[in-house]
Amino acid sequence: MSTPAPLPVNPPAGRPAPDVDAPRRVLTVPILMYHYISVPPPDADKYRVDLSVSPDMFDQQLAYLAENGFSTVSLYALLEHLSIGAPLPPRPVVLTFDDGYRDNYENAFPLLKKYGFIGTFFVVSDFINAGRPEYMTWDMVREMAEAGMSIESHSRTHPDLRGRSFQFLVWEILGPIEAITHHTGRRPHFFCYPAGKYDRDVIAVLESVETWAAVTTNPGRRQTLDTAMTWPRVRVHGGGSLRDFARLVN
Ligand SMILES: [Zn+2]
């Protein structure tokens, strides 16, 4: 009788211990930052318009990535490459979605599946717990996790985390880790700073609860292990053309 194969674990059960080459590894992978994937309402202000990529444009962007040989990868893959040199597919790109809007499930998720792509979704646990209709439900989040999407933390209530007490930071940071683990069966290890704001205390608490890397709104595309708590991203502006998008990933 053969031993049953171990159950697949995604994300990996433990953080890969960095090897001797780890301090020298540098990646330049675009971590794209999206928010809404929908046509903004007619009364939307300029901020909402800028944060909204239409489903049609998102479809075109994914088609562009597919036709030009890009592979979508998770933040786990970046971390594994930087830590132990695990190979990455050709032309890697990370797709991240902030805030957990319901249109991510309704519009982005079907298009990602159409192209066989994956995304990383940073959710705000209390917004989901409150059942707010503009945000995804736990059922939606679970379905996406089971389809291979990464569900990661964007804090409990989306506050500015700078200058806060230790107790407050633990409440904001630990809560969503427990909630996401409970609802998806997968323990998140990445964090997205609400409004891109952070300080040394925030980073210390994140590291103390096994956060492996965190993304900011700082522009850039250079990742090292040393800078894992402040990885930059590439903002995809609403209303941009496909040519603008091509410039972001090339
Ligand atoms: Zn946010």
py3Dmol code that shows the C-alpha trace and the ligand (Angstrom):
import py3Dmol

protein = """\
ATOM      1  CA  MET A   1       0.000   0.000   0.000  1.00  0.00           C
ATOM      2  CA  SER A   2       1.369   3.367  -0.967  1.00  0.00           C
ATOM      3  CA  THR A   3       1.390   6.322   1.357  1.00  0.00           C
ATOM      4  CA  PRO A   4      -1.239   8.884   0.411  1.00  0.00           C
ATOM      5  CA  ALA A   5       0.179  12.040  -1.124  1.00  0.00           C
ATOM      6  CA  PRO A   6       0.191  14.963   1.280  1.00  0.00           C
ATOM      7  CA  LEU A   7      -2.644  17.436   0.868  1.00  0.00           C
ATOM      8  CA  PRO A   8      -1.672  20.408  -1.283  1.00  0.00           C
ATOM      9  CA  VAL A   9      -0.816  23.392   0.836  1.00  0.00           C
ATOM     10  CA  ASN A  10      -1.253  26.803  -0.668  1.00  0.00           C
ATOM     11  CA  PRO A  11       0.300  28.956   0.658  1.00  0.00           C
ATOM     12  CA  PRO A  12       3.280  26.850   1.733  1.00  0.00           C
ATOM     13  CA  ALA A  13       3.223  25.676   5.324  1.00  0.00           C
ATOM     14  CA  GLY A  14       6.288  27.597   6.379  1.00  0.00           C
ATOM     15  CA  ARG A  15       8.488  30.404   5.262  1.00  0.00           C
ATOM     16  CA  PRO A  16      11.483  29.106   3.317  1.00  0.00           C
ATOM     17  CA  ALA A  17      14.666  29.816   5.256  1.00  0.00           C
ATOM     18  CA  PRO A  18      16.819  32.223   3.221  1.00  0.00           C
ATOM     19  CA  ASP A  19      19.925  30.571   1.742  1.00  0.00           C
ATOM     20  CA  VAL A  20      23.398  32.121   1.535  1.00  0.00           C
ATOM     21  CA  ASP A  21      22.639  33.872  -1.780  1.00  0.00           C
ATOM     22  CA  ALA A  22      19.428  35.450  -0.523  1.00  0.00           C
ATOM     23  CA  PRO A  23      20.930  38.808   0.515  1.00  0.00           C
ATOM     24  CA  ARG A  24      22.164  39.370  -3.047  1.00  0.00           C
ATOM     25  CA  ARG A  25      18.994  38.503  -4.957  1.00  0.00           C
ATOM     26  CA  VAL A  26      17.062  41.340  -6.583  1.00  0.00           C
ATOM     27  CA  LEU A  27      13.809  41.094  -8.531  1.00  0.00           C
ATOM     28  CA  THR A  28      12.208  43.720 -10.751  1.00  0.00           C
ATOM     29  CA  VAL A  29       8.715  42.302 -11.027  1.00  0.00           C
ATOM     30  CA  PRO A  30       5.831  44.759 -11.523  1.00  0.00           C
ATOM     31  CA  ILE A  31       3.358  44.363  -8.649  1.00  0.00           C
ATOM     32  CA  LEU A  32       0.333  45.988 -10.224  1.00  0.00           C
ATOM     33  CA  MET A  33      -2.125  47.776  -7.925  1.00  0.00           C
ATOM     34  CA  TYR A  34      -5.831  47.782  -8.752  1.00  0.00           C
ATOM     35  CA  HIS A  35      -8.860  48.845  -6.704  1.00  0.00           C
ATOM     36  CA  TYR A  36     -12.273  48.822  -8.449  1.00  0.00           C
ATOM     37  CA  ILE A  37     -12.823  46.720 -11.579  1.00  0.00           C
ATOM     38  CA  SER A  38     -16.034  48.361 -12.756  1.00  0.00           C
ATOM     39  CA  VAL A  39     -17.362  51.380 -14.616  1.00  0.00           C
ATOM     40  CA  PRO A  40     -17.600  54.171 -12.017  1.00  0.00           C
ATOM     41  CA  PRO A  41     -21.086  55.554 -11.266  1.00  0.00           C
ATOM     42  CA  PRO A  42     -22.075  58.774 -13.108  1.00  0.00           C
ATOM     43  CA  ASP A  43     -21.619  60.909  -9.973  1.00  0.00           C
ATOM     44  CA  ALA A  44     -18.148  59.508  -9.197  1.00  0.00           C
ATOM     45  CA  ASP A  45     -15.489  62.010  -8.146  1.00  0.00           C
ATOM     46  CA  LYS A  46     -12.065  62.100  -9.777  1.00  0.00           C
ATOM     47  CA  TYR A  47     -10.537  59.829  -7.130  1.00  0.00           C
ATOM     48  CA  ARG A  48     -13.089  57.091  -7.696  1.00  0.00           C
ATOM     49  CA  VAL A  49     -12.648  57.451 -11.458  1.00  0.00           C
ATOM     50  CA  ASP A  50      -8.879  57.087 -11.093  1.00  0.00           C
ATOM     51  CA  LEU A  51      -9.302  53.975  -8.923  1.00  0.00           C
ATOM     52  CA  SER A  52     -11.673  52.265 -11.387  1.00  0.00           C
ATOM     53  CA  VAL A  53     -10.571  50.116 -14.310  1.00  0.00           C
ATOM     54  CA  SER A  54     -13.520  49.050 -16.470  1.00  0.00           C
ATOM     55  CA  PRO A  55     -14.093  45.312 -16.993  1.00  0.00           C
ATOM     56  CA  ASP A  56     -13.582  45.840 -20.722  1.00  0.00           C
ATOM     57  CA  MET A  57     -10.182  47.507 -20.208  1.00  0.00           C
ATOM     58  CA  PHE A  58      -9.199  44.890 -17.618  1.00  0.00           C
ATOM     59  CA  ASP A  59     -10.046  42.185 -20.173  1.00  0.00           C
ATOM     60  CA  GLN A  60      -7.829  43.948 -22.712  1.00  0.00           C
ATOM     61  CA  GLN A  61      -4.995  44.240 -20.184  1.00  0.00           C
ATOM     62  CA  LEU A  62      -5.140  40.523 -19.371  1.00  0.00           C
ATOM     63  CA  ALA A  63      -5.243  39.697 -23.096  1.00  0.00           C
ATOM     64  CA  TYR A  64      -2.164  41.869 -23.553  1.00  0.00           C
ATOM     65  CA  LEU A  65      -0.343  39.981 -20.781  1.00  0.00           C
ATOM     66  CA  ALA A  66      -1.348  36.604 -22.234  1.00  0.00           C
ATOM     67  CA  GLU A  67      -0.373  37.522 -25.804  1.00  0.00           C
ATOM     68  CA  ASN A  68       2.990  38.884 -24.699  1.00  0.00           C
ATOM     69  CA  GLY A  69       4.073  35.882 -22.680  1.00  0.00           C
ATOM     70  CA  PHE A  70       3.573  37.243 -19.162  1.00  0.00           C
ATOM     71  CA  SER A  71       2.826  34.890 -16.250  1.00  0.00           C
ATOM     72  CA  THR A  72       0.888  36.011 -13.213  1.00  0.00           C
ATOM     73  CA  VAL A  73       2.528  34.922  -9.967  1.00  0.00           C
ATOM     74  CA  SER A  74       1.769  35.251  -6.257  1.00  0.00           C
ATOM     75  CA  LEU A  75       3.720  37.173  -3.669  1.00  0.00           C
ATOM     76  CA  TYR A  76       4.599  33.738  -2.252  1.00  0.00           C
ATOM     77  CA  ALA A  77       6.459  33.022  -5.492  1.00  0.00           C
ATOM     78  CA  LEU A  78       8.454  36.263  -5.220  1.00  0.00           C
ATOM     79  CA  LEU A  79       9.327  35.488  -1.609  1.00  0.00           C
ATOM     80  CA  GLU A  80      10.411  31.935  -2.487  1.00  0.00           C
ATOM     81  CA  HIS A  81      12.575  33.181  -5.325  1.00  0.00           C
ATOM     82  CA  LEU A  82      14.276  35.785  -3.152  1.00  0.00           C
ATOM     83  CA  SER A  83      14.734  33.326  -0.263  1.00  0.00           C
ATOM     84  CA  ILE A  84      15.908  30.130  -1.960  1.00  0.00           C
ATOM     85  CA  GLY A  85      16.138  30.927  -5.666  1.00  0.00           C
ATOM     86  CA  ALA A  86      12.971  29.030  -6.604  1.00  0.00           C
ATOM     87  CA  PRO A  87      12.486  29.566 -10.340  1.00  0.00           C
ATOM     88  CA  LEU A  88       9.898  32.027 -11.599  1.00  0.00           C
ATOM     89  CA  PRO A  89       8.043  31.647 -14.899  1.00  0.00           C
ATOM     90  CA  PRO A  90       8.962  33.941 -17.803  1.00  0.00           C
ATOM     91  CA  ARG A  91       7.893  37.597 -17.546  1.00  0.00           C
ATOM     92  CA  PRO A  92       6.369  37.373 -14.058  1.00  0.00           C
ATOM     93  CA  VAL A  93       3.835  39.986 -12.969  1.00  0.00           C
ATOM     94  CA  VAL A  94       1.778  40.221  -9.750  1.00  0.00           C
ATOM     95  CA  LEU A  95      -1.813  41.483  -9.871  1.00  0.00           C
ATOM     96  CA  THR A  96      -2.988  42.970  -6.558  1.00  0.00           C
ATOM     97  CA  PHE A  97      -6.426  44.314  -5.677  1.00  0.00           C
ATOM     98  CA  ASP A  98      -6.920  46.563  -2.642  1.00  0.00           C
ATOM     99  CA  ASP A  99      -9.949  46.858  -0.329  1.00  0.00           C
ATOM    100  CA  GLY A 100     -11.956  43.777  -1.360  1.00  0.00           C
ATOM    101  CA  TYR A 101     -14.635  45.481  -3.446  1.00  0.00           C
ATOM    102  CA  ARG A 102     -17.472  43.256  -4.609  1.00  0.00           C
ATOM    103  CA  ASP A 103     -16.688  44.037  -8.240  1.00  0.00           C
ATOM    104  CA  ASN A 104     -13.439  42.122  -7.747  1.00  0.00           C
ATOM    105  CA  TYR A 105     -15.543  38.968  -7.392  1.00  0.00           C
ATOM    106  CA  GLU A 106     -18.151  39.923  -9.991  1.00  0.00           C
ATOM    107  CA  ASN A 107     -15.832  41.294 -12.687  1.00  0.00           C
ATOM    108  CA  ALA A 108     -12.147  40.611 -12.019  1.00  0.00           C
ATOM    109  CA  PHE A 109     -12.446  36.984 -10.844  1.00  0.00           C
ATOM    110  CA  PRO A 110     -14.239  35.667 -13.986  1.00  0.00           C
ATOM    111  CA  LEU A 111     -11.731  37.438 -16.251  1.00  0.00           C
ATOM    112  CA  LEU A 112      -8.761  36.073 -14.308  1.00  0.00           C
ATOM    113  CA  LYS A 113     -10.201  32.571 -14.704  1.00  0.00           C
ATOM    114  CA  LYS A 114     -10.775  33.183 -18.432  1.00  0.00           C
ATOM    115  CA  TYR A 115      -7.030  33.678 -18.908  1.00  0.00           C
ATOM    116  CA  GLY A 116      -5.853  31.177 -16.295  1.00  0.00           C
ATOM    117  CA  PHE A 117      -4.358  34.004 -14.247  1.00  0.00           C
ATOM    118  CA  ILE A 118      -4.147  34.522 -10.495  1.00  0.00           C
ATOM    119  CA  GLY A 119      -4.501  37.614  -8.334  1.00  0.00           C
ATOM    120  CA  THR A 120      -3.789  38.727  -4.780  1.00  0.00           C
ATOM    121  CA  PHE A 121      -6.752  40.306  -2.965  1.00  0.00           C
ATOM    122  CA  PHE A 122      -6.152  42.488   0.096  1.00  0.00           C
ATOM    123  CA  VAL A 123      -9.341  42.484   2.152  1.00  0.00           C
ATOM    124  CA  VAL A 124     -10.531  44.485   5.173  1.00  0.00           C
ATOM    125  CA  SER A 125     -12.016  41.925   7.564  1.00  0.00           C
ATOM    126  CA  ASP A 126     -14.499  44.128   9.437  1.00  0.00           C
ATOM    127  CA  PHE A 127     -15.946  45.466   6.168  1.00  0.00           C
ATOM    128  CA  ILE A 128     -16.747  41.871   5.215  1.00  0.00           C
ATOM    129  CA  ASN A 129     -18.008  40.999   8.707  1.00  0.00           C
ATOM    130  CA  ALA A 130     -20.375  43.983   8.577  1.00  0.00           C
ATOM    131  CA  GLY A 131     -21.930  42.666   5.363  1.00  0.00           C
ATOM    132  CA  ARG A 132     -21.430  45.963   3.521  1.00  0.00           C
ATOM    133  CA  PRO A 133     -22.825  45.463   0.017  1.00  0.00           C
ATOM    134  CA  GLU A 134     -19.963  47.228  -1.774  1.00  0.00           C
ATOM    135  CA  TYR A 135     -17.517  44.629  -0.402  1.00  0.00           C
ATOM    136  CA  MET A 136     -17.159  40.910  -1.059  1.00  0.00           C
ATOM    137  CA  THR A 137     -18.709  38.370   1.297  1.00  0.00           C
ATOM    138  CA  TRP A 138     -16.764  35.600   3.018  1.00  0.00           C
ATOM    139  CA  ASP A 139     -18.433  33.089   0.665  1.00  0.00           C
ATOM    140  CA  MET A 140     -17.056  34.990  -2.333  1.00  0.00           C
ATOM    141  CA  VAL A 141     -13.633  35.239  -0.741  1.00  0.00           C
ATOM    142  CA  ARG A 142     -13.620  31.512   0.013  1.00  0.00           C
ATOM    143  CA  GLU A 143     -14.597  30.638  -3.556  1.00  0.00           C
ATOM    144  CA  MET A 144     -11.756  32.770  -4.891  1.00  0.00           C
ATOM    145  CA  ALA A 145      -9.258  31.230  -2.475  1.00  0.00           C
ATOM    146  CA  GLU A 146     -10.323  27.750  -3.572  1.00  0.00           C
ATOM    147  CA  ALA A 147      -9.780  28.786  -7.195  1.00  0.00           C
ATOM    148  CA  GLY A 148      -6.151  29.662  -6.441  1.00  0.00           C
ATOM    149  CA  MET A 149      -6.385  33.361  -5.640  1.00  0.00           C
ATOM    150  CA  SER A 150      -4.393  34.711  -2.683  1.00  0.00           C
ATOM    151  CA  ILE A 151      -6.494  36.336   0.036  1.00  0.00           C
ATOM    152  CA  GLU A 152      -4.291  38.587   2.157  1.00  0.00           C
ATOM    153  CA  SER A 153      -4.754  41.247   4.834  1.00  0.00           C
ATOM    154  CA  HIS A 154      -5.438  44.960   4.398  1.00  0.00           C
ATOM    155  CA  SER A 155      -6.107  45.430   8.161  1.00  0.00           C
ATOM    156  CA  ARG A 156      -9.293  45.100  10.192  1.00  0.00           C
ATOM    157  CA  THR A 157     -10.848  48.573   9.614  1.00  0.00           C
ATOM    158  CA  HIS A 158      -8.518  50.380   7.153  1.00  0.00           C
ATOM    159  CA  PRO A 159      -7.207  53.131   9.494  1.00  0.00           C
ATOM    160  CA  ASP A 160      -4.031  55.177   9.225  1.00  0.00           C
ATOM    161  CA  LEU A 161      -1.783  52.900  11.316  1.00  0.00           C
ATOM    162  CA  ARG A 162       0.906  55.471  12.096  1.00  0.00           C
ATOM    163  CA  GLY A 163       1.483  56.601  15.675  1.00  0.00           C
ATOM    164  CA  ARG A 164      -0.831  54.005  17.231  1.00  0.00           C
ATOM    165  CA  SER A 165      -0.525  52.015  20.450  1.00  0.00           C
ATOM    166  CA  PHE A 166       0.814  48.471  20.423  1.00  0.00           C
ATOM    167  CA  GLN A 167      -2.599  47.223  21.528  1.00  0.00           C
ATOM    168  CA  PHE A 168      -4.359  48.973  18.658  1.00  0.00           C
ATOM    169  CA  LEU A 169      -1.880  47.631  16.115  1.00  0.00           C
ATOM    170  CA  VAL A 170      -2.290  44.071  17.358  1.00  0.00           C
ATOM    171  CA  TRP A 171      -6.075  44.445  17.138  1.00  0.00           C
ATOM    172  CA  GLU A 172      -5.887  45.754  13.576  1.00  0.00           C
ATOM    173  CA  ILE A 173      -3.273  43.267  12.373  1.00  0.00           C
ATOM    174  CA  LEU A 174      -4.117  40.002  14.140  1.00  0.00           C
ATOM    175  CA  GLY A 175      -7.897  40.169  13.605  1.00  0.00           C
ATOM    176  CA  PRO A 176      -7.854  39.839   9.812  1.00  0.00           C
ATOM    177  CA  ILE A 177      -5.219  37.082   9.930  1.00  0.00           C
ATOM    178  CA  GLU A 178      -7.537  35.028  12.161  1.00  0.00           C
ATOM    179  CA  ALA A 179     -10.627  35.876  10.109  1.00  0.00           C
ATOM    180  CA  ILE A 180      -9.060  35.034   6.740  1.00  0.00           C
ATOM    181  CA  THR A 181      -7.628  31.792   8.130  1.00  0.00           C
ATOM    182  CA  HIS A 182     -11.012  30.854   9.584  1.00  0.00           C
ATOM    183  CA  HIS A 183     -12.986  31.596   6.417  1.00  0.00           C
ATOM    184  CA  THR A 184     -10.580  30.310   3.764  1.00  0.00           C
ATOM    185  CA  GLY A 185      -8.517  27.688   5.590  1.00  0.00           C
ATOM    186  CA  ARG A 186      -5.379  29.476   4.434  1.00  0.00           C
ATOM    187  CA  ARG A 187      -3.278  31.593   6.738  1.00  0.00           C
ATOM    188  CA  PRO A 188      -2.321  34.918   5.108  1.00  0.00           C
ATOM    189  CA  HIS A 189       1.316  36.025   5.283  1.00  0.00           C
ATOM    190  CA  PHE A 190       1.248  39.304   3.354  1.00  0.00           C
ATOM    191  CA  PHE A 191      -0.050  42.746   4.253  1.00  0.00           C
ATOM    192  CA  CYS A 192      -1.056  45.864   2.399  1.00  0.00           C
ATOM    193  CA  TYR A 193      -0.801  49.125   4.387  1.00  0.00           C
ATOM    194  CA  PRO A 194      -4.110  51.016   4.493  1.00  0.00           C
ATOM    195  CA  ALA A 195      -3.679  54.163   2.374  1.00  0.00           C
ATOM    196  CA  GLY A 196      -0.018  53.165   2.093  1.00  0.00           C
ATOM    197  CA  LYS A 197       0.772  54.538   5.586  1.00  0.00           C
ATOM    198  CA  TYR A 198       3.173  52.817   7.973  1.00  0.00           C
ATOM    199  CA  ASP A 199       5.841  53.424  10.592  1.00  0.00           C
ATOM    200  CA  ARG A 200       8.419  51.322  12.453  1.00  0.00           C
ATOM    201  CA  ASP A 201       5.918  50.158  15.078  1.00  0.00           C
ATOM    202  CA  VAL A 202       3.557  48.854  12.393  1.00  0.00           C
ATOM    203  CA  ILE A 203       6.364  46.911  10.754  1.00  0.00           C
ATOM    204  CA  ALA A 204       7.503  45.464  14.110  1.00  0.00           C
ATOM    205  CA  VAL A 205       4.020  44.140  14.904  1.00  0.00           C
ATOM    206  CA  LEU A 206       3.600  42.720  11.399  1.00  0.00           C
ATOM    207  CA  GLU A 207       6.916  40.900  11.634  1.00  0.00           C
ATOM    208  CA  SER A 208       6.046  39.539  15.087  1.00  0.00           C
ATOM    209  CA  VAL A 209       3.007  37.744  13.626  1.00  0.00           C
ATOM    210  CA  GLU A 210       4.828  36.130  10.713  1.00  0.00           C
ATOM    211  CA  THR A 211       4.107  38.654   8.002  1.00  0.00           C
ATOM    212  CA  TRP A 212       6.578  37.751   5.274  1.00  0.00           C
ATOM    213  CA  ALA A 213       6.281  40.912   3.192  1.00  0.00           C
ATOM    214  CA  ALA A 214       4.106  43.997   2.900  1.00  0.00           C
ATOM    215  CA  VAL A 215       3.238  46.177  -0.057  1.00  0.00           C
ATOM    216  CA  THR A 216       3.014  49.956  -0.127  1.00  0.00           C
ATOM    217  CA  THR A 217       1.718  52.553  -2.559  1.00  0.00           C
ATOM    218  CA  ASN A 218       5.282  53.728  -3.179  1.00  0.00           C
ATOM    219  CA  PRO A 219       5.978  53.558  -6.912  1.00  0.00           C
ATOM    220  CA  GLY A 220       8.600  51.123  -8.158  1.00  0.00           C
ATOM    221  CA  ARG A 221       9.277  47.530  -9.085  1.00  0.00           C
ATOM    222  CA  ARG A 222      12.348  46.421  -7.196  1.00  0.00           C
ATOM    223  CA  GLN A 223      12.044  43.642  -4.606  1.00  0.00           C
ATOM    224  CA  THR A 224      14.673  42.374  -2.201  1.00  0.00           C
ATOM    225  CA  LEU A 225      14.329  40.388   1.028  1.00  0.00           C
ATOM    226  CA  ASP A 226      15.881  43.283   2.887  1.00  0.00           C
ATOM    227  CA  THR A 227      13.062  45.599   1.773  1.00  0.00           C
ATOM    228  CA  ALA A 228      10.288  42.993   2.080  1.00  0.00           C
ATOM    229  CA  MET A 229       8.209  45.100   4.474  1.00  0.00           C
ATOM    230  CA  THR A 230       8.074  48.037   2.065  1.00  0.00           C
ATOM    231  CA  TRP A 231       7.781  46.596  -1.427  1.00  0.00           C
ATOM    232  CA  PRO A 232       6.721  49.224  -3.971  1.00  0.00           C
ATOM    233  CA  ARG A 233       3.955  48.751  -6.535  1.00  0.00           C
ATOM    234  CA  VAL A 234       2.870  50.006  -9.935  1.00  0.00           C
ATOM    235  CA  ARG A 235      -0.483  51.815  -9.903  1.00  0.00           C
ATOM    236  CA  VAL A 236      -2.886  51.064 -12.736  1.00  0.00           C
ATOM    237  CA  HIS A 237      -4.853  54.280 -13.242  1.00  0.00           C
ATOM    238  CA  GLY A 238      -8.475  54.193 -14.315  1.00  0.00           C
ATOM    239  CA  GLY A 239      -9.090  55.753 -17.701  1.00  0.00           C
ATOM    240  CA  GLY A 240      -5.636  54.798 -18.980  1.00  0.00           C
ATOM    241  CA  SER A 241      -5.176  53.347 -22.455  1.00  0.00           C
ATOM    242  CA  LEU A 242      -3.813  49.920 -23.309  1.00  0.00           C
ATOM    243  CA  ARG A 243      -0.643  51.673 -24.433  1.00  0.00           C
ATOM    244  CA  ASP A 244      -0.325  53.225 -20.948  1.00  0.00           C
ATOM    245  CA  PHE A 245      -0.721  49.750 -19.465  1.00  0.00           C
ATOM    246  CA  ALA A 246       1.950  48.276 -21.722  1.00  0.00           C
ATOM    247  CA  ARG A 247       4.354  50.951 -20.471  1.00  0.00           C
ATOM    248  CA  LEU A 248       3.698  49.867 -16.865  1.00  0.00           C
ATOM    249  CA  VAL A 249       4.677  46.236 -17.402  1.00  0.00           C
ATOM    250  CA  ASN A 250       7.523  46.565 -19.915  1.00  0.00           C
TER     251      ASN A 250
END
"""
ligand_1 = """\
1
ZN
Zn -7.071 50.444 0.797
"""
view = py3Dmol.view(width=600, height=400)
view.addModel(protein, "pdb")
view.setStyle({"model": 0}, {"cartoon": {"style": "trace"}})
view.addModel(ligand_1, "xyz")
view.setStyle({"model": 1}, {"stick": {}})
view.zoomTo()
view.show()
